[in-house]
Amino acid sequence: MSVEDLNAEAWTIYGQRQLDRAFMPPVPEKLNWTPWEGIGPGAELLGEIAGKRVLDIGSGAGHHAVHLARVHSARMTAIEQSPTQHERAVGTHAGVHGVEFVQGDVVDYLRTAEPFDAAYAIGTLAFADPHRALPALRQGLCPGAPLILSLLHTDLHDRGPSTTVAPREQMIPQRDHPPLATQMWVLAPQLWEDLLSEYGFRVEAIDLLHHPDESASVVQQLIHARRLADRPARISSRPRSTRPPAPHAAVGVGAVLFSDQGVLLGRHRRGTLELPGGTVEPGESFQETAVRELREETGLTARPDDVTLLGTLADHVGDVLRITIAALVHAWQGQPDTQPNENVGDWAWYPLDQLPDGLFVCSAQILTAWRPHLPIDHTPAHFTPFASGTAPSSTASNRGA
C-alpha cells in the first residue's frame, strides 16, 4: 500500500467514526488556519474572492468552504478524497449556494478542471506527496493565483520539522478510539519554499503560529505562495522575501557574537534564522549600528569599541546593490531575549558544528566571510576585508566548505 493510500484509508476510518458520532463542526464565523480559534489571520490572505473560483483542498466536513461562500461570496469547490468525509459534508451542506462538493483525488481532478483563482489547504496537503501535488496545483491555478497552506511544523510530541523531503509517521488523536497512524510530510519551512519554487510558485511569507497554551508544543506553519507564469530559478538559501530592499535601505550591518555556547541566532517572523543586525540609520557609524541593533533586537548592550568591522559584502537583489557590513562583537553585557515589537526573536546559541538550516542569505554570507570553512550554502557575494588579517578570504562563496 502506498503512503497516500494509507492516508486515504485512515481518513476514511476517521470520517466513519465522525458519522457514527453524528458530529459536525460548526461553520466558523472566521476562516481559521489552525485548530485554535482566533490565532492568525483570516480569509484576507486569499485576496478579493467575491465571485472568484476557489479550491478547498482536503475539505473534510466542508465547513470552511461554506463559510467562504456565505460570507465572502466565493464560488467554492470543496474536494475531499475520503468518501466518508465527503458524505459528512454533503449530508449537511448539500444545498448551500455557491459550493460544489467533489469526492476524489485532487491531482486527478485538476487534470481536467478549469483553472482556479485561488486555492488553500488547511492541514491537509502534508498527507500528499508534494512532488505529485504541487505540479498539479500549478497546472490547476491561474497565473498570479494565491495558494495558502497551513501545515504542521512541530507536533504534540515536540518533534520539529524534517530537513529531508520524506514522510514520517504521525498519529491522529481520536476521541474514544486509538489514534490513527498516518504518514505526513512535516517539512522545514525552507524545504517547502524550495519545493514551491521548483514547481512554479513564489513564496511571499511563512509564518509560524503557536498554540494559545504556551505549555503546548504544537506549532503550525502558514505559507503564503503565489502561482507564477514562469518557473523561477531555484536558489540554495532562503531570502527573507522576494522583494528587493528599498534603495535607501540597501546598507546594513550584521553582527557575529560568538561564545563558548556557539554563535547567536534569532528567528525572523518570516521563518529565517539570522544574526543580530539591520539597516544603517542616517548619521550612524557601522559600529554604532551594530550596537543599536544588538540592543533593540536582543537586549544585549555593547560599546562601539567592542565592535570590529570585518569588511563589506556586496551582492545584488533585483536592480538594487546590497551592501552588508560584517561585524564581530567581542564583548557584551546581559542575556539575549526576545524584545517587544521586533521582527527577530527566540534568540539562541548554536555550536558551529550544529548550525541550523534556513539561514537568512546575508547572515550566511557574513558567517562564511568570518569562518570560510563553515559548510553553508548561499548565493555568492564579493567580500572586501577592512583590515589585513581580519578574514582569510576575499570572497564569500556560495559554498563555505
N, C-alpha and C positions, 0 to 999 in steps of 0.2 A: 504494500500500500504506500502511495506517495505521501509526502508531507502534507500537501494540500488536501488530499483525500482524507487523511487522518483528521485534519482540522474541520473539514466539512462534516464528517461523521460526529465529531464532538459537538459542533454547534447544532446539529440535528437533534442529538440527545438533549442538549440544553433547552432547545425550543420546545421539545415534547414535555419536558418537566415543567416548563412555564405554562404550557397549555393545560397540563394536569392540575396545576395550582390555580388556573384561571386568573393569572396575574398579567396585567398590562401596565407598563409605566405611563404616567400621565403625560399629555402633550405639554412640553415646557413653555413657560412664558418668555424665555430667552434661550437661544441656542447655546448649549453648554458643550465645550470641547473636552471636558474632563468628567469623571463620575461625580464630581463635587460641585454643587450649585454655587454660583457667584464667583468662581475662580476663573480669571482670564477674560478675554474679550467675548463678543457675541457674533452675530451674523454679519456685522460690518466688514469682517475680513473677506467676505465673498464679493464685496463691492455692491453696486446697484443691480439687484437681481429681479426687480419687478418686471414681469413679462418674459424673463430670460429662462432658458432651459438649463436646469441644474441637476447634476447627478449625485445621488447619495449612495456611496459605495459600501456594501455590507450594512444595509439599512435596518436590519433587525426587526423590531416591533413597529418601525415606521413613524415613531413619534416626532423625530427631528424633521423628517420630510413634511409631515403635516403642519408643523409649526411654520416652516418657511413658506408653504403655500398659503396658509391662512393669514399670517401676519405680514409677510413680505411680498405676497402675490407672485411668487416664483412658480414656474412650470416645472414641477418636480418629477424625476424618475427615480424611484427607490428600488435598487436592485439588491437581492439577497439570494445567496446560493442555497442556504438551508431551507428545505421545504417546510419544516415546522415553524421556523421563524417567519417565513413568508405567510404561512397560514395564520399566525398570530396577527400580522399586520392587516391582511385583507379582511380577517374576521371582525376587526374593529373599525377600520378606516376605509373600507372599500368604496364608500360613496363620497369621499372628500373631494371637492372640486380642485383641480389643478395637480393631483397626484396620481401617477401611474405606478403600480406595483408590479415588478418583474421578478420572476424566480429564475435564477440561472447564474452561470459563471460570467463575471463582468468582462473578462478578456474575450470570451466568445461573443458576448452581446455587442461589444464595441466594434467588432469587425464590420458590422453592417449598419450600425446606428448612425443617425445624423450627428455631427459633432456638437458637443455641449458648450455652453457659455461659461460654465463653472462646474467644479466638482469638489467633493470633500469626502473624507473617511474619518469617522470618529472611533478610534481604537481598533479598526478592522484591517487596514492594509498590511499590518505586521503579520497577518496569517497567510499572506500570499507571497510567493517568490517575487522579489522586486524585479528580477531580470525578465520575468514574464509579464508582470502587471504594469510596470512603468512604460514600456514601449506601447502597450495597448492604450494607456491613458493619453499618451502624447498623440496617438492617432485619433483618439476619441474626443479631443478638446480643440476648440477653435484657437488660432494663434492669439496670444495675449490673455487667454483664459486663466483665472486663478485656480490653483489646486491647493487645498488646505488639508493637512494631515495631522491628526492627533495620534501620537504613538507612545507606547511605554518607553520610559527612559531608565528608571530604577524601580525594581519591583518590591513587593511586600517583604521579601527576604533580604532587602538591602543589596541586591545584586545590580550593579550598574550595567550599562550597555556593552555589547560586544564590540571588539575592534576588528572583526572579520565578518564578511558578508556570509553568514551561515545561521540557520535556525537553531534554536535551543529549546529544551522542554520548559513549558510554562504552564502551571496549573491554574484552572479557573475555579475559584471557590464556588461551592453550591450549598444553598440552604437545604438542610435535611437530606443531603446526598454527599457521597465522597466527591472530592474535586475531580474535574475533568482534565485529562492530560492533553495538551496541545503542543505544537511546535511553532514558535514565533521567531520572526526576525527582529530582535531587540538590538538595534544598532546605534553606535555612537553618532552624534549629530553630523560630524564630518563625513562619515560613510554615507548617510542619507543625502547629504549635499553632493557628494561625488556621484552617487547613483543618479540623482535627479539631473545633474549637469550632463552626465553621459547620455541620458535619454531625452535631452532637448528641453529641459526646464531651467529656469533661473530661480535660485533660492534667494528670497528677499529678506527673510528673517527666520531665526529659530529661537523660540522662547521656551524656557523650562518652567513648568507650572507645578508648584509644590502642594502637597496635601494641606488642607487647612489646619489639621492637627500636627503641630510641629514635631511631635514624637513619632509620627508615621514616616516611613522611609520612602514611600512610593512617590515618583516624580513622572510627569508626562512631558513629552516634547510636543511643541506646536510649531509645525513647519509651514511657512508661507512661501509658496512657489508659484511660478507663472510659466505657462507653456510658451516657448519661443518659436518663431517661424523657422529659424535655422539653428542647428545644433551648435552650441558654443564650444570653444576649445576647452579642454579639461586642464585644470591646474592641480598641482600636488598638495597645496596647502590652502587653508580656508581664509578668504578675506572676510573682514567684518561685514561688509556689504558690497553690492555690485556697483554702487555709485562712487565716482571719484570724489576725493575731498575737494572742498571749495578752494579756489586759488589762494585766498588769503590765509587758509589754514593748512597749507601744504608743508609746513616746517614743524616738526615735533621732536620731542626728546623721550627716549625710553631708558629706564634706569635698571641696572642689574644690582640686586642685593644678594650677596652670597654669604651664607653662614655654614656652620657645621651640620646644619639640617638640610642644606641644599640651596636652591635658588627660589626667590619669592615670585609666585604667580597668582593672579586672580582670575576669576571667570567674569567675562563681559556678559551683559544681559542677552546678547545675541549668541552666546554659547562658546566663543573663542576663549582660550586661556592666554593671558598676556602679562607682560611686565608692567610695573607702575610707569606712568608717563602720560604725555598728552601734548597739546598744541602750545607752542611758544606764544605768550601774550606780548603785546607791544611794550617795549622798554625793558624786557627781561633779558638777562644773560641766560645761556643754556643751563648753567649750573643752578641759577635761581628757578628756572622752570622745573628742573628735576626735583628740587627741594619742595617747591609749592605743590606739584602734582603728587609727590610722595605723601605729604601731609594731608591733602584733600582726599586722596583715594584710600589710604591705609591708616591714617592717624599717626604714622611714624614721623619723627622730627629729625632733621639733619641740618647741617650748615653748608653753604656753598663751598667752603673749603674742604668739606668731606667728599666732594664730588670730583672725579677725574673724567674728563671727556676723552673717549677712545677715538672718535672720528665720525665722519659723515657717511651715511648710506644713501645712495641715490638710485631711485628706480622710477618707473612711470606707471600711473594709474589713469588709463584713458589718455587724454591730452595733457594731463597735469603732471609736472615733475614733482615727485615727493622726496623731500629731504628729511631723513631721520638721523638725529644725533644720538649715538650710542654713548651711554654714561655708566660709570661704575661708582657706586656709593660705598665708601669704606667704613663709615661709622654712622650709627643712628641710635635713637632712643625710643623706647616704647615697644608695644606688641602690635603686629598688624591686625586690623579688624575692619569689617565692612562698615563703611561710612554712609550716613543718610544721603539720599538723593544722588548717589554716584552710580555710574553705569557699570563699574567693575567692583566686585566684592568676593566673598568666600576665599580670602587670601590664605595660602598655604605654602609650605616649603617643600620643594621637590628635589630629591637627590639627582645629580646629573645623569646617573645611570637608570633613572626611573622617570624621565620626563614624559608628560602625557601627550597624547595625540591632540590635534585640534588647536595648535598654537596660532595666534594671530601672525600674519605674514611679517609685519615689522618686528615683532618680538623674536620670531625665528631668525630673521636676518641679524639682529643685534647679538643673539646668543652665539651664532656661528662666527661673527666677527670677533667676539670676545674669546671664544674657545672653538677654533676651527675643527677640532676633532669630533665635535658633537654630531651624532648621526641624525640631523634634522633636514628634511626636505622642504624647500621653499623656492619661490621664484627668485631669480638672481638679482642682486643689487651691487653697484660699484661701491667699494669701501675705501675711503681715504683716511688713514690714521692721522691724528693731530700731532702726535709726537712719536719719535723713533722708539720702538720697543713696546709701545702700548698694546699693539696687536701684531701677531706674527704673520698676518696675511693681508694683502691689499685688495682682496676680493672676497665678498661673502657669496659663495657659490650656492647653487641650488641643491647641493648635497654636501653636508659638512664632513662626512667621513671620506 
